[in-house]
Amino acid sequence: MEPLRPGVLALAYLGIGVIGALLVLHRAERVDLGAAASASAMVVLWPLWAPFALAAPPSASVVEPPVMGRLRQLLRSEGLLDAEEAARIEDELALVGRRLAEVERRLARTAISRTSADPGERGDDPGRGIAQLHGAVRERLEARRARDLENLEALAELLELLGSELVLARCGSGEGADELVEAMWARVACLTNDEPLLAAQRSMAPGNRKG
């Protein structure tokens, strides 16, 4: 049997890569820059990249963090907030919930071992750069999730405190309700834009305090 010529082997290699790239684009939730980069890598590096890019897709269902249910229950507590205020916060919670769900799905899709992203383990592997990018994106997604959960937990604590303060007010001992309401709305603003909170935390750091 006559051996295959190098040109035929090259065409077969590229053909498999192109098929893999089409599969990557077909499986992507949307064709964005990340999907295009993954498909491009598949064309020339499919023996290395296929196990990551064509891994089993994550389940479509995302478990809601427990703090969301706690917040909804607090918002429906009688006498805590008026209907308009509670509805406004619930709208913000819905936005954050959708963002957290998307982050969880992306974390599942970009799941990659630390070893695979470590340049020290891969030497001069040409796929190393893409693995590093996946590792960096994963870290940013995890940081986004952590900030959202921190804001939600803090808001729940403020609502709990506000409820206690209102009980004290009805007993003639309330003093800090206004301060708690102000802190609550500041935290609500951070649900969709946490830069003001981060800036305030940086300004309060020991090295940044004035005077």
matplotlib code that plots the C-alpha trace (Angstrom):
import matplotlib.pyplot as plt

x = [0.0, 1.4, 2.0, 0.1, 1.9, 2.7, 0.3, -2.6, -1.7, -1.6, -5.0, -6.5, -5.0, -6.5, -9.8, -10.2, -9.3, -11.9, -14.6, -13.6, -13.8, -17.3, -18.3, -16.9, -18.9, -22.1, -21.9, -21.2, -24.1, -23.1, -20.3, -18.2, -14.5, -13.8, -15.7, -13.8, -10.5, -11.3, -12.4, -9.2, -7.1, -8.9, -7.9, -4.2, -4.0, -6.9, -5.0, -4.3, -7.3, -10.2, -10.4, -11.0, -13.1, -15.3, -15.8, -19.4, -21.5, -22.6, -26.2, -28.5, -29.8, -27.9, -28.6, -29.6, -27.5, -29.4, -29.0, -31.4, -34.3, -33.4, -33.5, -36.9, -38.3, -37.0, -38.4, -41.8, -41.7, -44.6, -43.7, -40.0, -40.3, -43.2, -44.3, -42.5, -39.1, -39.4, -40.2, -37.2, -34.8, -36.4, -35.8, -32.1, -31.9, -33.3, -30.6, -27.9, -29.5, -29.3, -25.7, -24.7, -26.3, -24.4, -21.2, -21.8, -22.4, -19.3, -17.3, -18.5, -17.6, -14.2, -13.4, -9.7, -7.2, -4.6, -1.9, -3.1, -2.9, 0.6, 3.3, 5.8, 4.1, 3.6, 7.1, 7.0, 3.6, 2.0, -1.4, 0.0, -1.1, -4.7, -4.7, -3.3, -6.1, -8.7, -7.1, -7.1, -10.7, -11.7, -10.1, -12.0, -15.3, -14.7, -13.9, -17.1, -19.1, -17.5, -18.2, -21.9, -22.3, -20.6, -23.0, -26.0, -25.0, -24.3, -27.7, -29.4, -27.7, -28.7, -32.3, -32.2, -30.8, -33.4, -36.2, -34.8, -34.4, -38.0, -39.2, -37.2, -38.7, -42.2, -41.2, -39.9, -36.2, -35.3, -32.3, -30.4, -33.1, -32.2, -28.5, -29.4, -31.8, -29.0, -26.5, -29.1, -29.7, -25.9, -25.6, -28.4, -26.6, -23.5, -25.5, -25.2, -22.2, -19.8, -17.1, -18.3, -18.0, -14.6, -13.4, -14.7, -12.9, -9.7, -9.9, -10.4, -7.3, -4.6, -2.1, -4.7, -6.2, -5.6, -4.8]
y = [0.0, 3.4, 5.7, 8.9, 11.9, 14.8, 17.1, 14.7, 14.4, 18.2, 18.5, 15.8, 17.5, 20.9, 19.3, 17.8, 21.2, 23.0, 20.5, 21.0, 24.8, 24.5, 22.4, 25.0, 27.7, 25.6, 24.8, 28.4, 30.2, 33.2, 33.8, 36.3, 37.0, 34.1, 31.6, 32.9, 32.6, 29.1, 28.1, 29.5, 27.6, 24.4, 24.7, 24.4, 23.0, 20.6, 17.6, 19.9, 22.1, 19.7, 18.2, 21.7, 23.3, 20.2, 19.2, 18.2, 21.4, 22.3, 21.8, 24.6, 24.9, 27.1, 26.8, 30.2, 31.2, 30.9, 34.6, 35.5, 33.6, 35.2, 38.7, 38.1, 36.9, 40.0, 42.4, 40.9, 41.4, 43.5, 47.1, 46.9, 48.8, 50.2, 48.4, 50.7, 50.4, 46.7, 46.4, 48.5, 46.3, 43.2, 44.5, 45.0, 41.5, 40.1, 41.8, 40.4, 37.0, 36.8, 38.0, 35.5, 32.7, 33.8, 33.9, 30.4, 29.1, 30.8, 29.4, 25.9, 26.4, 27.8, 25.1, 24.3, 22.8, 25.0, 22.7, 23.3, 27.1, 27.0, 27.9, 26.1, 22.8, 23.2, 24.4, 25.9, 24.4, 26.7, 26.2, 27.6, 31.2, 30.2, 28.2, 31.2, 33.4, 30.9, 30.9, 34.7, 34.9, 32.3, 34.3, 37.5, 35.6, 34.2, 37.7, 39.0, 36.3, 36.9, 40.7, 40.0, 37.5, 39.9, 42.7, 40.5, 39.2, 42.7, 43.9, 41.0, 41.9, 45.6, 44.6, 42.4, 45.3, 47.6, 45.3, 45.1, 48.9, 49.4, 47.1, 49.2, 52.4, 51.1, 50.5, 54.0, 53.1, 53.4, 55.7, 54.4, 53.7, 56.7, 55.6, 52.0, 53.1, 55.3, 52.3, 50.0, 52.2, 52.6, 48.9, 48.5, 50.9, 48.6, 45.7, 47.0, 49.3, 48.4, 50.9, 53.5, 50.9, 49.8, 53.4, 54.0, 50.9, 52.0, 55.4, 54.0, 51.8, 52.7, 53.9, 56.1, 57.9, 61.6, 63.5]
z = [0.0, -1.1, 1.9, 2.1, 0.8, 3.1, 1.3, 1.8, 5.5, 5.8, 4.2, 6.4, 9.5, 8.5, 7.5, 11.0, 12.5, 10.4, 11.4, 15.0, 14.6, 13.2, 16.1, 18.6, 16.9, 16.7, 20.5, 21.5, 23.2, 21.0, 18.5, 20.3, 20.4, 22.8, 20.6, 17.5, 19.2, 20.4, 16.9, 15.4, 17.9, 17.0, 13.3, 14.0, 17.5, 17.5, 19.1, 22.1, 22.2, 21.4, 24.9, 26.3, 23.6, 23.0, 26.7, 27.7, 28.0, 31.5, 32.6, 31.6, 35.2, 37.6, 41.3, 42.8, 45.8, 49.1, 49.9, 47.1, 48.7, 52.0, 50.5, 48.8, 52.1, 53.9, 51.3, 51.8, 55.5, 56.6, 57.5, 56.4, 53.1, 51.1, 48.0, 45.6, 47.4, 47.7, 44.0, 43.1, 45.1, 43.6, 40.1, 41.0, 42.5, 39.3, 37.3, 39.7, 39.6, 35.8, 35.9, 38.5, 36.5, 33.4, 35.4, 36.7, 33.1, 31.9, 34.8, 33.8, 30.1, 30.9, 33.4, 32.9, 35.3, 37.0, 35.7, 32.1, 32.6, 34.2, 31.7, 33.8, 33.2, 29.5, 28.4, 24.9, 24.0, 21.4, 23.2, 26.4, 25.7, 25.2, 28.4, 30.2, 28.9, 30.1, 33.5, 33.7, 32.5, 35.0, 37.9, 36.8, 36.7, 40.1, 41.4, 39.9, 41.5, 44.9, 44.7, 43.8, 46.6, 49.1, 48.1, 48.4, 51.9, 53.1, 51.8, 53.6, 56.9, 56.5, 55.9, 59.0, 61.1, 59.7, 60.7, 64.2, 64.4, 63.3, 66.0, 68.5, 67.0, 67.6, 71.2, 71.5, 71.4, 67.8, 66.9, 63.9, 61.2, 59.0, 58.9, 58.1, 55.3, 53.8, 54.0, 52.5, 49.4, 49.0, 48.9, 46.5, 44.1, 44.4, 43.1, 39.6, 40.1, 42.9, 41.9, 44.5, 47.3, 46.1, 45.9, 49.4, 50.7, 49.1, 50.5, 54.0, 53.7, 56.3, 53.7, 52.0, 55.0, 55.2, 58.4]

ax = plt.figure().add_subplot(projection="3d")
ax.plot(x, y, z, "-o")
ax.set_aspect("equal")
plt.show()
